[in-house]
Amino acid sequence: MDRWQQYLFEEHPETELRAWARRLKLFRFFRAFGGHANDGDSLDVAYAYQTREQLTSFMALLGITLFKFERKPPQAEPGVSYRGEVFAKFPSLIAGTEWLEQPAHCEIMGIAAFVWCSADSIKISVGDRYTVSEKNVQNAEKIETLLTGVTLERIDPPLDTKNYICPRHYPDYFS
């Protein structure tokens, strides 16, 4: 087994990842980059959007109301150091919108999720802090029922990296 496979299957055996890949229609298992990235494994799905109306409609489908600031809130200045508690007070805004706040940690159908939007895409992540469990897979399957009628273009994989178990990188997992 090469080093990549050793890392990929460190937390979950290959048979389990194959089974999850076949069960999940939209979500993809992501194996953390690890190291200094300090990220975790997750189940992710991503969609492209073009207009603010598409973004807000998609969020409404998820049961998420985006908060809009009346005017641009104070933001961290590039190159300036802030203490952690000061930096945490700056709201994260969705790029390209006029002051819509990121959904970030939220609930979809009563399920804990993390939703992050760029200027043209939306990514939904399900998982515990650093790991993915069978319960997370079941929760992703529930959310998929909500996403079946979405007309936005799905981005598959959410990021073009072998860290995602998807047909593009692991085609035999889906046959």
N, C-alpha and C positions, 0 to 999 in steps of 0.2 A: 504494500500500500504506500503510495507516495505521500509527501508531507501535506499536500492540499487535502487529499481524501482523509488523512488522519485528522486534520483539523475539522473538516466538514462533518465527519461522523463522531466527533468527540463527545457531543451531548446527546445525540440521537443516532441509533443504528440506521444503516442505509435502508433496511426494510421498512422502518417507520417513516422515513422521509419519502420513500416511494409511495407508501400507502396514503400519506397526507397529500402528496402531489396529485394522486388520482381522485381523491375526494374533493379537493378544493377546485372549483371551476374558475374563480377570479383571483383569489388571494394567492400569493406566492410566498413560500418560506424563504426568509433572508437569513443567511449565516453572517453574523457580525463581522465587520472588518477586524475588530479587536485591536489589541495593542493600545497605542496612544489615542485612538479614536474614541475609546471608552463608550462604545455603542453596545447594543445587545441584539440578540436574535429577535426576529419578529415575523409576523405574517402581514404582508403589504399588498395593497392594490392601489393603482394610480389611474387618474383620468386627466385628459387634456380639456381645457376650456378656453374660449376665446373672448367672451364678454362677461361683464359683471353680472348680467342677468342670468347667464348660465351658471355662474358660481353660486349666486344666491339661491337659485332654484334647486341646484344639487344639494346645497346645505339644508334647504327646507325639506327635501326628500329624506335626508338623514335625521331630521328632527333637530337641527342645529340652527339657532338664530345668531347671525353674525352681529357683533356689536360695532356700531359706527360712531366714531368720535365726531363731534360737531366741528371741531377744528383740530389741526394737527397737534397731537400730544407731544410733550417733550420727548426727545429721542437721544440716545447715547451718541456722543460725538466721536467720530473715528480718531484714533490716536490718543484718546483721553482714557486714563485708568480710573476705574470706579471700584469702590468696595462692593462686595457681593450683594449686600442688602440694598444698596443704592441702585446698582445695575438692574436688580430684579424688579424695581418699580417702573422701569421703562416698558411700556406695552409693546409687544411684537405686532407689527402691522403686516398685512398682506401686500406684497410688492405690487405696484401698478394700480392699486385701488386708492381712493381718497379716504384713507384712514379707517379701513375695516381691520378689526383686530383678529389675529390668528385664532382659530378654534382651539388648537393645542390639545391639552387633556380634556376630554369630554366623554359623553355617553351617546351611543347609538343603540337604540332599542334596549336601553338599560345595560348595555355592555360597555365597559371601560375601553376607550380607544384613544388614539392620538392622531389628530388630523392636522396636516400642515399644507399650506397653499403657497405656491410660487406665483409669479405673474401670469403663468399659463397652465399650471397643473395643480392637482389636488392629490395628496397621498394619505391613505387611511392605513394605520398600523394597529394591529392587535397583538398583544403578548404581555407577559409579565415584565418586570423591569429589565432583565437580561436574558430571559429564557422563554421558550414556547412550550406549552403543555398541551395535552389532549383536550383539556377544557378550552384553551384558546382556539384550537382548531374547530371545536364545536361552535364556539361563539362566532368565528369567521364564517362558518357555514350559515348561521342564522342571518348575519349581515348580508351575505350573498343573496339571500331571498329578497332583500330590499333592493338590491342593485340589479336584478335581472332585467328590468325595463329601462335602465339608464341608456340614453342615446348619445352621451358624450363618448368620444374615442378613448378606449382603454389603452394605457401605456403598458405594454407587456414585453419584458419585465419593467418594473417601475424605474430601474436604473440598469443600464447595460453592463452587468458584471456577473461573473460566474458565481458570485455569492447568492444569487437568486436561483432557486430550483424552479426552472421554467422550461417549456418545450425548446426554446432557442438554445439553451446551454446543456440541458439534460433530456434530450428527446425520448430516450428509452424509458424514462420514468413515467411517461404518459401513455405508453402503449400496453 
